[in-house]
Amino acid sequence: MASAPPTIFSTARRLAARRRALRLQQGADPARFVIDDMVEDLLERLAFLRHEPKRALVVGDWTGTLGAALRERGAEVTEAEPAEGFDEEHPYPFSGFDLVASIGTLDAVNDLPGALIHIRRVLAPGGVAIASFVGAGSLSVLRRIMLAADGERPAARLHPMVDVRAGAQLLQRAGWADPVADSRTLTVAYRSLERLVADLRTQGLGNVLASVAPRLGKAGLDRARAAFAVEADERGRVVETFEIVTLSGRHP
């Protein structure tokens, strides 16, 4: 009998973070550059593959952009959202899709191999699966800032992320045919630590680890702001990186 995967992420915190992001997305001019990039890239990949799905499952695209674009192409689209109770770590309640698109959700599941197997199982023969999420090359500047803020007692304030090489190995374990793993980077300039943190919260990219780090406190926050200033260029900007890992493959 296979052992259960370790509990790295808190399901409750993950759902709370996504629900908070959905609320914040209703505000004025919310940050959504990560998910917009994922959706645009996925549509470009489908065009390159000349894949015109008839039945598509879209998981995690709270903008609705991808589902709308697929419907315009004549696809029957089912949309699912973890914040509304859809569980990617259990067998899906439907099947027979010639496209499954997972947008920005698999970076914080405890059983990623299992989640990839569930995607494979709901594909129809010849179906294509594409999963994009924030990967290991992300937020290197913020990690340094948090280490400086914590001083001699560093805490886990940013969760571990999957790199592209590990992604390729996971696809093979999950039994995807023609597996491909690749990555690209987005860079965003910030003039304040507060704006960087706000953008993460608005996009559901905050810490959802099962182990809760101690509060930073006023002194820690002051150290974080000082570290941000050290990282800034001559124009007072800190350039942060978001790596987008994309896994793709077909029904075997």
WOSULUR-V128728 format. One record per backbone hydrogen bond with DSSP energy under -0.5 kcal/mol. NH is the residue of the N-H (numbers start at 0). CO is the residue of the C=O. E is the energy in kcal/mol with one decimal. If there is no record, write none. Layout:
NH/CO/E, NH/CO/E
//
This chain:
7/5/-1.2, 9/207/-2.9, 10/8/-0.6, 13/9/-2.5, 14/10/-2.5, 15/11/-2.3, 16/12/-2.5, 17/13/-2.1, 18/14/-2.5, 19/15/-2.5, 20/16/-2.1, 21/17/-2.3, 22/18/-1.9, 23/19/-2.7, 24/20/-2.1, 25/22/-1.6, 26/23/-1.8, 29/26/-0.6, 35/31/-2.2, 36/32/-1.8, 37/33/-2.0, 38/34/-2.4, 39/35/-2.4, 40/36/-2.5, 41/37/-2.3, 42/38/-2.2, 43/39/-1.9, 44/40/-2.2, 45/41/-2.2, 46/42/-1.9, 47/43/-2.3, 48/44/-2.6, 49/45/-0.9, 50/45/-2.1, 51/49/-0.7, 52/50/-0.7, 55/75/-2.8, 56/98/-2.5, 57/77/-2.9, 58/56/-0.5, 58/100/-3.3, 59/57/-0.5, 59/79/-2.6, 61/59/-1.6, 63/60/-1.2, 67/63/-2.0, 68/64/-2.3, 69/65/-2.4, 70/66/-2.2, 71/67/-1.9, 72/68/-0.8, 72/69/-0.5, 73/70/-1.9, 74/69/-2.3, 75/53/-3.2, 76/74/-0.7, 77/55/-2.8, 79/57/-2.6, 83/80/-1.8, 84/81/-2.0, 85/80/-1.6, 87/85/-0.7, 89/86/-1.1, 96/121/-2.6, 97/54/-1.8, 98/54/-1.0, 99/127/-2.1, 100/56/-3.1, 101/99/-0.5, 101/129/-2.6, 102/58/-3.2, 102/100/-0.6, 103/101/-0.7, 103/131/-3.0, 104/131/-0.5, 107/104/-1.0, 108/105/-0.8, 111/109/-0.6, 114/110/-2.3, 115/111/-2.3, 116/112/-1.9, 117/113/-2.3, 118/114/-1.7, 119/115/-2.2, 120/116/-2.2, 121/117/-0.9, 121/118/-0.9, 122/119/-1.2, 123/96/-3.2, 126/123/-2.9, 127/97/-2.0, 128/248/-2.7, 129/99/-2.5, 130/246/-3.1, 131/101/-2.7, 132/244/-2.2, 134/242/-3.1, 135/161/-1.9, 137/134/-1.6, 138/240/-3.2, 142/138/-1.9, 143/139/-1.7, 144/140/-2.3, 145/141/-2.5, 146/142/-2.0, 147/143/-2.1, 148/144/-2.2, 149/145/-2.0, 150/146/-1.2, 152/149/-1.6, 156/154/-1.2, 166/162/-2.1, 167/163/-1.8, 168/164/-1.6, 169/165/-2.3, 170/166/-1.9, 171/167/-1.5, 172/168/-2.1, 173/169/-2.1, 174/171/-1.1, 175/170/-2.0, 176/249/-2.4, 179/247/-2.5, 181/245/-2.2, 183/243/-1.5, 185/241/-2.9, 187/239/-2.5, 189/237/-2.6, 195/191/-1.5, 196/192/-2.5, 197/193/-2.3, 198/194/-2.3, 199/195/-1.7, 200/196/-2.2, 201/197/-2.6, 202/198/-1.1, 203/200/-1.5, 204/199/-3.2, 209/7/-2.7, 211/209/-0.7, 219/215/-0.7, 220/216/-2.5, 221/217/-2.3, 222/218/-2.0, 223/219/-2.3, 224/220/-2.5, 225/221/-2.1, 226/222/-2.5, 227/223/-2.3, 228/224/-2.1, 229/225/-1.8, 230/226/-1.8, 231/227/-1.0, 232/236/-2.5, 235/232/-2.1, 237/189/-3.2, 238/236/-0.5, 239/187/-3.0, 239/237/-0.7, 241/185/-3.0, 243/183/-3.1, 243/241/-0.5, 244/132/-2.8, 244/242/-0.6, 245/181/-3.0, 246/130/-3.2, 247/179/-2.6, 248/128/-1.9, 249/176/-2.5, 250/126/-2.0
//
